[in-house]
Amino acid sequence: QVQLVESGGGLVQAGGSLRLSCAVSGSMVSDNIMRWYRQTPGNQRELVARIFSGGTTYYADSVKGRFIISRDLVKNTVYLQMNSLKPEDTAVYYCNCQSRLTNYWGQGTQVTVSL
């Protein structure tokens, strides 16, 4: 079955960078819509970035110009490169795979940005 495993989160100072990884098994990232979401306590999960099967990308206004979503089709892995990080970026980040009408989720990885 489809499984998503996020990694790469951690503690970083404002202005720094992190790269999150989402390793996918059971399906091919080239066939699916892949998304990164983030969530803080008490808030709904927020869409951060999306990459379509053809490679077209979408970014939330809050991260546009700072974050880049990409994929490695050989490794079957999706990445979120996060640059110029701000304290407001602090959240648990989740990888999402939409295969037809079914959505699969990773376990999440914590990103904390300090001043």
N, C-alpha and C positions, 0 to 999 in steps of 0.2 A: 504494500500500500504506500501511498505518498507520504513521505516524511520530510520535514524541514528542520534543520538545525542551525540556529544562529550562533555566531561567535564574533569576538572582536570588541565587545563593549568594555568599558572601564572608566577610570577617572582621568580627566584631562583638564588642563587650565584653559580659561577663555582665550580664544585665538588659536588654539591648537587644532589638531586633526586626528581623526580616527577612521578606520575602514572596517565596516561590518561585513561579515560574510554569511551567506545563507546556502548551505549545502543541501541539495535536493536529491532524494532517492525515490524511485517508483514512478517517476515521470521525467520528461525532458523540459528544461526551461525554454528551449526553442519553440515548444508547442503551446506554451501557456502564457497568460498574463501574470507577471510577477509584480508584487507591490511591497513597499515598506510602509509600515504604520508605526506610530508611537503613542504612548499612553502614560499619563501621570495619574496619581491617586485622585479619585473623585471625578475624573473627566472621561469623556468618551474617547475611544480610539480614533486617532487622527491620521488621515492619509498623508504621507510624506512624499512618496515618489512612486512612479509606475513605469514599467517597460512592457510594451506590447510584444507579441510574438515576432512581429516584423522588425523590432528594434526601436520603434518610436517611443519617446520618453515624455513623461509629464512630471512636473514638480509643483508642490504647494508654494504659494507666494512667499511664505515665511522662510523657505530654504533655497529658493531659486537663486542661482549664482554662487551658492556655497556648497551644495550637495550634488553628487553625481551618482546616478544608478547605472550599473553596467552588468554584464554577464560574461562568463567564460563557458562557451558551449562544450568545450572538451572536458572541463572539470565539472560541468553541470552545476555551476555555482553562480549566484547573484550577489553583487556587492553594492554597498552604499558607502561611497567616499564622502566623508563629512569634513569640510574645511571651515576655517574661521568660526569655530564653535562658540556659541554663546550660552550663558547660564539657562536661558529659555529653552535650549535644546535638551536639557536634562529630562529623561524619560526612559521607560522600557520600550525598546524597539523590537517590533515583530515583523517577520517575513511572512508573506501571504502568496499562495499560489492558487490561481483560478484556472481549473481544468474544466472546460465547458461551463456548467452551472455549479460546480462543486468547488468550495473554497477550503484550502488546507492552511494551517497555521503552525508556525514554529513556537518554541517555548518562551521566546523573548530573551533579550540581552540588555542589561542595564547600562545606560550611558549617563555619566554625571560630569557636568562641566562646572568647575569652580572659578571663582573670581581671582 
